[in-house]
Amino acid sequence: MKKRGFYDAEEKTLIAAYERGEFKPVKDQKGAKETAVQAARRYMRKDARINIRLSAADLEMLKRRAVEEGLPYQSPLNISPQKEKPTTLA
């Protein structure tokens, strides 16, 4: 297995299990692949909308950050919780 250099605990566990030969192929690989592809499509589908209210200052900060990163201003709103901790109101 190609080494990437950084793994979290779950990835290390899976790699170790794979290297020990604990994974067995499924009998219907074509069906399993199709099921996985359909699940991925459902997961990635963006069919829900939300509306949020921001202060003008927060919106300007988002737009400024987006310009610095060369992205549309909506992109900073898509930051995952694992990448950056959300701010809380005191």
ZIPEWO-V139414 format. One record per backbone hydrogen bond with DSSP energy under -1.0 kcal/mol. NH is the residue of the N-H (numbers start at 1). CO is the residue of the C=O. Records with the same first field share a line. If there is no record, write none. Layout:
NH: CO, CO
This chain:
12: 8
13: 9
14: 10
15: 11
16: 12
17: 13
18: 14
19: 15
20: 16
21: 18
22: 17
32: 28
33: 29
34: 30
35: 31
36: 32
37: 33
38: 34
39: 35
40: 36
41: 37
42: 38
43: 39
44: 40
45: 41
59: 55
60: 56
61: 57
62: 58
63: 59
64: 60
65: 61
66: 62
67: 63
68: 64
69: 65
71: 66
75: 72
77: 74
78: 75
79: 76
84: 80
